[in-house]
Amino acid sequence: MNVEHETTLLVEEIRRLGTEDAAGKISVKFGVLFNDDKCANLFEALVGTLRAAKRKKILTFEGELLLQGVHDNVDVILL
């Protein structure tokens, strides 16, 4: 798994699925990202890719780990 490549793809998918707020930041709900068919086919480990991107300060979200169902309404925000 190429983490750099996967994080680039993740940013593209967040831009595709997300919305821009008044400050110009793009965000998407984790549930939308997780349940999207294209994302499901692109990412073997979406949660791992999200964590790697957060560590690299590419995006942010509340908490350390996102789980389907429990965290569906958590915003994933591009920095």
C-alpha distance (Angstrom), angle and dihedral (degrees) to the residues before:
residue distance angle dihedral
M1 . . .
N2 3.81 . .
V3 3.82 105.0 .
E4 3.82 94.4 -166.2
H5 3.80 91.6 53.3
E6 3.80 93.4 45.2
T7 3.81 93.2 49.7
T8 3.83 89.6 50.7
L9 3.81 89.8 51.9
L10 3.80 90.1 46.7
V11 3.81 91.8 54.2
E12 3.83 89.4 50.8
E13 3.81 91.2 51.0
I14 3.81 93.1 47.6
R15 3.81 88.8 51.8
R16 3.83 90.1 49.1
L17 3.81 95.8 48.1
G18 3.80 101.6 29.1
T19 3.77 136.6 82.1
E20 3.78 130.0 -131.4
D21 3.80 119.4 -119.6
A22 3.81 127.9 -148.3
A23 3.82 90.7 -88.2
G24 3.81 90.7 55.5
K25 3.81 96.1 -109.0
I26 3.79 118.0 137.0
S27 3.79 118.2 -137.3
V28 3.77 138.1 172.7
K29 3.79 131.9 -172.4
F30 3.81 113.4 -106.1
G31 3.82 90.4 -126.9
V32 3.81 91.6 56.6
L33 3.80 90.8 49.7
F34 3.81 93.9 44.6
N35 3.81 95.1 47.3
D36 3.81 96.6 45.2
D37 3.82 110.8 113.0
K38 3.80 94.6 -142.7
C39 3.81 91.6 51.7
A40 3.79 91.0 47.3
N41 3.81 89.3 55.9
L42 3.83 95.5 42.7
F43 3.79 101.8 47.9
E44 3.79 125.0 56.2
A45 3.80 90.4 -172.4
L46 3.80 110.9 18.6
V47 3.81 93.8 173.3
G48 3.80 91.3 51.3
T49 3.80 91.4 49.3
L50 3.81 90.2 49.4
R51 3.82 91.0 51.4
A52 3.81 91.9 48.4
A53 3.82 91.0 49.8
K54 3.82 90.4 48.5
R55 3.81 91.3 52.0
K56 3.82 88.7 51.6
K57 3.83 89.6 50.4
I58 3.82 92.3 -119.7
L59 3.81 92.0 125.0
T60 3.77 140.5 -1.8
F61 3.80 139.4 -145.3
E62 3.80 136.0 168.1
G63 3.78 115.8 -86.4
E64 3.78 132.5 8.1
L65 3.79 101.4 -86.9
L66 3.80 133.7 27.9
L67 3.80 120.9 -147.5
Q68 3.79 127.9 -167.4
G69 3.79 112.8 -102.5
V70 3.80 96.8 7.8
H71 3.81 95.2 60.5
D72 3.81 101.9 27.6
N73 3.83 92.1 121.3
V74 3.82 96.1 49.1
D75 3.81 113.5 116.2
V76 3.80 118.2 -124.5
I77 3.81 104.5 -155.5
L78 3.81 127.3 -164.9
L79 3.80 113.1 -134.0
